[in-house]
Amino acid sequence: MSALAARHCFCSIQVMSQAFVKESDEQWLHEIAPTMNALIVYLTRENNGIRVYEKSTHTDPKTGKEVHVMSNGLHYSKDKDGRWAIV
């Protein structure tokens, strides 16, 4: 095997292994810290790096929970265990 072919083979293996590692770094909404900053970082990462921000906040009259309206068009609140959830 030539040096060029060996380098190409090494690079291909390295790229594949990095992609595999990135896949395993996946995180679920309910796994992030119950802070607004953690929610924004998570949503921005899920939105391919395009910043997601809080547009407004209100209290749900039925549940009494604080609801955060985000720029991605979804509403988020914390469940009874303090974990983020889409409402």
C-alpha positions, 0 to 999 in steps of 0.5 A, a space after each residue: 500500500 502506498 503512503 498516499 493510500 495508507 493516509 487516505 485509509 487512516 483519514 477515512 477511518 478517523 472520520 467514521 469514528 468521529 461520526 460514530 462518537 457524535 451519534 452517541 453524544 445524543 441527548 434527550 430533552 428530559 435529560 438536560 438541566 432544568 435551567 433556561 440556559 441549558 434549554 437554550 443551549 440544547 435547542 440551539 444545538 438541535 436547531 443546527 447551531 441556529 440560535 433559539 431564544 425565549 420569546 415570552 413566558 406565561 403561567 398556564 391557568 390550568 396547571 399553574 406551571 410556567 410556560 416558555 414560548 421559544 423562537 422555534 415555535 414550541 412551548 416548554 415547561 417543566 414536568 412534576 419532576 422538574 424536567 423539561 417537556 414540550 407542552 
